[in-house]
């Protein structure tokens, strides 16, 4: 069995679903996640992500990506010991990713990148959050997360900006 990635578009602005699936699978592979998992991805716009950010994080502002993990993993040490596999599907629910297509397009221009590369980067970023990585401050955790992002982005064929 393989990983299942469910993608829902809530906006007319579309992101490349095959790219998102490929990058999620690459990030899971790079993190040695061999347990069949499921991840839901919602593609929305700035207003949609702002509403979700406000509801769940009490921040009334749009952002580029939000991650909602189902489990509290330790970064770099994936283990399903304390996880429940969904009996109906046989899959481990990792969590949800929300992307603002509007914000990704604006950031691609702002950073001198492409929408494809920006999408790949933020999907990798979000998958790492689902797997326990964080970047609350400028310390070691952020450095560890950024290093993994860069490595996986390179494995997917994208250069660091």
VENRABEL-V335360 format. One record per pair of residues at least 12 apart in sequence whose ideal C-beta (glycine too) atoms are under 6 Angstrom apart, sorted by the first residue. I is the first residue (numbers start at 1). GAP is how many residues later the second one is. If there is no record, write none. Layout:
i=I gap=GAP
i=I gap=GAP
This chain:
i=1 gap=35
i=3 gap=22
i=3 gap=34
i=4 gap=34
i=4 gap=87
i=5 gap=16
i=5 gap=19
i=5 gap=34
i=6 gap=34
i=7 gap=34
i=8 gap=34
i=9 gap=34
i=10 gap=34
i=10 gap=38
i=11 gap=33
i=11 gap=34
i=11 gap=90
i=13 gap=88
i=13 gap=89
i=15 gap=28
i=15 gap=86
i=15 gap=104
i=20 gap=21
i=20 gap=103
i=23 gap=97
i=23 gap=100
i=23 gap=133
i=24 gap=15
i=24 gap=103
i=26 gap=130
i=27 gap=97
i=27 gap=100
i=27 gap=125
i=30 gap=122
i=31 gap=47
i=31 gap=100
i=33 gap=45
i=35 gap=45
i=35 gap=57
i=36 gap=55
i=37 gap=54
i=37 gap=55
i=37 gap=57
i=38 gap=53
i=38 gap=55
i=39 gap=55
i=40 gap=56
i=41 gap=56
i=42 gap=56
i=43 gap=56
i=43 gap=58
i=44 gap=56
i=45 gap=55
i=45 gap=57
i=46 gap=16
i=46 gap=54
i=46 gap=56
i=46 gap=57
i=49 gap=13
i=49 gap=14
i=49 gap=49
i=49 gap=51
i=50 gap=12
i=52 gap=46
i=64 gap=36
i=64 gap=39
i=64 gap=58
i=65 gap=34
i=65 gap=57
i=65 gap=61
i=66 gap=32
i=67 gap=30
i=67 gap=59
i=67 gap=62
i=67 gap=63
i=68 gap=27
i=68 gap=28
i=69 gap=26
i=69 gap=61
i=70 gap=23
i=70 gap=25
i=71 gap=12
i=73 gap=58
i=73 gap=59
i=74 gap=58
i=75 gap=57
i=75 gap=58
i=78 gap=53
i=94 gap=36
i=95 gap=35
i=97 gap=29
i=104 gap=14
i=104 gap=15
i=111 gap=50
i=113 gap=48
i=117 gap=41
i=120 gap=36
i=120 gap=38
i=121 gap=32
i=124 gap=25
i=124 gap=28
i=124 gap=29
i=125 gap=24
i=128 gap=17
i=128 gap=20
i=133 gap=12
